[in-house]
Each structure stands twice: as C-alpha cells, then as structure tokens.
Amino acid sequence: MPIWLVVLVKSGILLFVVITTFAYAMLAERKVMGWMQLRPGPNRVGPWGLLQPAADAAKLMLKEDLMPRTADPLIYRLAPFLSLLTAFSVYAIIPFGASSAGTWAIGNVNAGVLFLLAITSLGVYGISLGGWASGSKYPLLGSVRATAQMISYELAMGLSFIGVLILAGTTSLDGIVNAQQRLWFFIPQFVAFVVYVITAVAETNRSPFDLVEAETELVAGFHTEYSGLRFGLFFIAEYVNMLTVSCIASLLFLGGWNAPFGWTWVPGIVWFLLKVGFFMFFYIWLRSTLPRFRYDRLMAFGWKVLLPIATLNLLVTAVVVAVWS
C-alpha cells in the first residue's frame, strides 16, 4: 500500500476520533458542571442526553449565517477555518501509544515539541483576523486582548517545556515518553508542571482566564459577529485545543502511555486516555469553581509571576543536570 494512502487513512480515522471526542467532551462538560451545580444537565435528546451533541451540530448548521456589512468578506470567512486548521494540525505528530511495530502516530517528527509550539502559536491568527475582519470595535478589542494574553502565556509555557527537554535529551515526543519509563517528569519538574497547567488554561481561553469573552466588557469577544456554522468552528477549535493541551501534559509530564506502579497488564493507550481525561475533568472543575480574573491582574500574573518562576526553574534544572552529569 502506498505511504500516502496509509497517511490519508490514518488522518481520516484520527479526524473522526478527534471530532467525536470533542462532541462528547462538550457533553461531558455540561454533565459534570450540572453535577457540580446540582442540576441535571442535558437529558432530553436521546437516552441520558447522549444525542445532544448531534442536536447541537444540526442547530449550528441550520442557523442563519449572518455577516456584517462592514466586514471584510474573505478574511471574515477564512478566520474560523484558520483556527480549526491549526487546532487539528497538531494531531499529525501526537503519539497515542506504542507497540512492537512502532509508535501510534501519523508522523514521528524528531523536533516534535518545536512543531507543537510553532503550530499552536499560529492559532492566534485566526482569533486576531476574526476580530479585525468583523468590522466592529468590540470584536477587535476582544481579538487584541486574546492576542496579548496568548503571547504572554506562551513564553512561560515554552520555558516550562525546556526543563523537560533537558532531562529527556530529545525534542521527540515519543523519545520524551520513553525517557519517563522509570520516573515521570512531573516529579523533578513539578514547578514546570504547575506553570504549564496554568498557562494551558490561559492558552485555551478557558475560565478563569477567559478574558477574551468577558460579557461585561466585550459581549462575546472576538466572535461576537459570528453566527451559525462559522461560530461553531471557533467553538470546535477551542475544545480541540483543550484536548491538545491535555495530550501534551500527559506526554511531557505524566509519562504518556507508560503505566504507573508497573501495571503493564493494561494497554498503554488506555493509560494515555485516562491521563488526558483527568486533565479534561480538571479544566471543567476549574470552570465550575473559580471566578473570572480581572484582565490587568491576569496579565500581571503572567509576566510578573509565571515567567520569572519558569525562568528560575529552567536555570536550576540546567545547573543540576550540568553538575550531576
């Protein structure tokens, strides 16, 4: 079978799995938040509400797609697709497990972490262009705020990666996972792990860092003027990014598909999915618990607290590794 056909089949299967996971992650969030807030959550469409994602998808596709007269038609239409494209592109190199035949991934890139940082940083363009192309001041302010927030937190996030790379001695994702067979990196890199978890919430614009969608100031932020399917694409990109940062946390800090306590009788991909599910639950828990930060405090926290801590952790890690080696 030609290699391009194998890659195409893998991509199609993975795309279906990711979209399905997004749909039921959204349902799980509404169910979990309902449980935490003492309300039932979705329970009308299908048994236990399991068909609610299908009903939401049909609603978004059938809703009228409006565009402001002052909008830039081309960029207004392309911005949601750009956000979605960057969100899905990351899964081209994310490994989900390993076997004797090799790693379960579409592509095995030696500079996997660098590829991740490069692709995820492009996601801000979809948000920026969407707010600017709408031709309205409130989406523009929301997109500028989102850009400032994402750039500031990406610096601390990138520094939290470097300590892991120093310990693993590689930028390959499967190499980093293999380096954690005896000791998961969240133990020696606990500070970097905490920094990453916080910056991942801010990177995905999730509560309590969802300042780009502050209802009291900016209505809905950068996607205020979007409706119908195009709004749905931004919505999908946000949830897929949440799934992405959960996968990265599992790979870099929690051993990926490596089993804890030597419990190798459970397949590695099951452990990987359990770790990703734990982070997804944690983000839902945060949204149900914490209030939204004020924007100036959020930015000050990123620049004056997280960035110095991540830098200090990197310096200490480099010194310890240099001395011990």
N, C-alpha and C positions, 0 to 999 in steps of 0.2 A: 504494500500500500504506500503511495507517495507520502512524503513527510508533510507536505502542505495540506493533504486531506486529513491526516491524523490530527494536525493542529486545528484544522477547521472543526472537526468533530468534537475535540476536547473543548474548544471555545464555545461551541453551541451548548454542550452539556453544562459547562460551568456557568454560562449566562443564564440558562434556565434555573439552575440551582440557586444562584445569587438572587434572581428576581423573586423566586418562590420564598427564599429565606427573608427577603425584605418584606414581602407581603405579610408573612406570619410573624415577623418581628414587630411590625406595626400593630398587629392584633394582640400579640403578647404584651406589648407596652400598655395598650388600653386596658387589657385584662388585669395586669399587675397593678397599674395605677388605680383601677377600680377597687381591687382588693385592699390596697393600702388606704384608700379614702372611703372605705365602707360603702361602696356602690357596686352594682353588678357588672358594669361594662357592657360591651356588645354581646347580646344574647338573642337577637331576633332573627337574624338571617342565617338559616341553616342550623344544624344541631350545635348547641353551645356557642353559636355565633361564628362557626368555622368558615362560613361563606361570606363573612363581612368584607374581607379584602377584595373578593370578586365584585361585590356590590359597589365598593368604593371606586374600583377601577372603571366599572361601567359608568358610574356617575361622572367621573372626571372626563372620560372620553366623549360623553354625550352633552356635557355642558357647553354653552356658547363660548367661543374663543374670541375675546374682545382685544382690541389693540388701540391705544390712544392715538389721536390724530397727530400729536407732536412726536410720536415715537419714530425712531429710525427703523424702518421695516426689516431690513436684512439682519442687522445686529440683534434687534429685539427677538427675532425668530431663532437666531443661532445660539444665543446665550444659554438657554436651558439645555440644548444638546451638548454644548461645550462642557457644562458642569457634569452632565451624565457621562460623557465620554471619558473625562478624567477620572471619574469615580470608578468606572468599570475597568479602565486600563490597568489599574494596579494589580488586578487578579491574574494578569498574564504571567506573573512571576511568583505569586504567593504559593508556597508548598503547603499541602494539607496533610501530608503523611509520607511515609517511606516504606519500601518493601525491598525484597532482594532484586527486583527488576529496576529499581531506581526511585526517584522522588515523584510524588504525585503532584505534578505541576505542569502547566502548559509549557513554560520555558524555565530553564535553570540558568540564571544570569549571575556571573561572578560578582558583579557590582550591584547586587540586588538592593541593598539599603540605599545606595545612591540613586538608583532608578526610582525607588519609592519616594524619596524626598523630591526628586525632580518632577515626577508626575503629580504628586499631591499638591505641590506648590502651584501648579497650573490651574487648580480648581478655583483659585481666587479670581481668575479672569472671567469665568462665567458669571460670577456674582457681580463683579465690577461692571462688566458690559451690560448685564441685565438691568442694573440700576440706572446706568447712564443712558442706555438706549430707550428707556421708558419715557423720557422727556418730561419728567416730573421731579420736583425738588425733594420730595420725601424718599422715593426710592434711591435717588442719587446720594442723599445723606446716609441712607442705610447701607449702600454699597461701599461708600468711603469708610464708614465705621467698620464694616466687615473686613475690608482690606487691611486697615490699621490693626485690627485685632488678630487676624490670621498671620500677618507678617511678624508681629511682635511675639506671638507664641510659638511660631515655627523655629525661631532662634533657640529658645530654651529646649524645644523638642529635639532639634538636631544635636545639641550638646549632650542631651541625655542618651542619644544613640551611641556617641563616640566612646563612652566608657565601656559599653558592651562590645564594641568593635575591638577595643584594645585587649579586652580579656579573651575574646574569641580568636583574634588574629586573622580575621577574614571579614569581608563585606558580603559574602554569600549567605543567603537566608538559611539554606539547609546546612551550611557549614556552622553557622551560629547555633542552630538547634543541636547539631551533633556535638558541639563543644559543651553542651549542658547535660550530657548524659549522667554525670556524677553530681553536679551541683548547678541548680538553676540560678541564673544571673540576678534574679530579684533579691537574693540574699547578699552577695557582695556589692550589688549596685542598687540597694534599697532606696537611697536618695534619688538616684536617677529614675527608678521605677515610679516613685511618688510624683516627681516632676513630670514624667511622661503621662501619667494618668490624668493629672490636672490639665496639662497642655492639650491632651487629646480631646477633653471635653470642650475646651475653648476653640480648638481647631474645627470641630464639627458644629460649632454654634449651638451647643446644647445647653439647657438650663443647668446651673445658674449663670452660665456665660452666654446666653442667647441675646446679647445686646443688639444684634443686628435686626431683631424683630421686637423691639421694645414698643408695646402697644401704646403706652402713654406718651411717647415722643414721636415715633416714626410709623405708626399704624402697624404694618407688617414688614417694614424694611424694604430691602431691595426688590422683592417680588410683589409689591403692593399692586402694581398694574397688570399682573399676570392672572390669567384665569384658565379654566379648563385643563386640557392636556399639558400645556406648557407649564402651568403651575405644578401639575403632577410630576413633571420631570425634575423640577427643583426639589420636590418633596422626596422623590426616589433617591436623588443624589445625596441628600442629607442622611437618609437611613443607610444607604450603601457605605457612605463614609464612616458612619458609626460602626458598621460591621468591619470595615477595613482597619480602623484603629484597634479594634478588639483582636483581630487576627495578628496585627503587628505586636501588640502587647504580649500575646501568647507566644509568639515566635522568639522575641528578643529577651523576654524576662522570665517566662514560665515554662521553658523547655519545649515548647511546641508540642509535638506528638510523643515526647518522652513520658513514660509512665512514672508516677510517684510511688515511693516505697517498693519499687521493683515489681509492681503489679503488671507484668507484661502479658498476662493472660487476657487482658482487654486490648483490643486493637488500638493502634496509635491514633488513628483518625478519630476514634471515639473520645480519647483524652483531649485531642485538639479542639473538637467541637464543644466539649464540656467547658474548657477554659474560655473559649470565645463566648459561650452562653453566660458564663459567670460575669464577664465584663459587660455584656449587654444588659444583664439584670442590674448590675451596679449603676450603669448610666440611667436606667429607668428609676432606680431608687433615688438617685440624686435629684432627678427632675421632680419627684413627688415630695421631696423633703426640704430642699433649700430654696430660699427666695432669690430673686434675680439681683445680681450685683449692680451697683451704680457704675456707669461707664468709666469715670475717671479713676475710681478705685480698682476697677478691673485692669486698666492699662498700667497703673502704678504697680499693681501686684505682679504683672508680667515682667516689666522692665526692672523694677527695683528689688524684687524678691526672688522670683523663679530664675531669671537669667543669672544673677550672681551666684545663687546656690548651684545651678547646673555647671557654671564655670568652675567653681571651687571643687565640686565633686570630680570634674574631669581632671583638674590638676592633681588632686590627691590620688586618683586612680593611676594616672601616669607615673607619679613618683613611686607609688607602692609596687607597681609592675616592674619599673626600672630597677628598683632595689632588690626585689625578690628574684628577678631573672639574672 
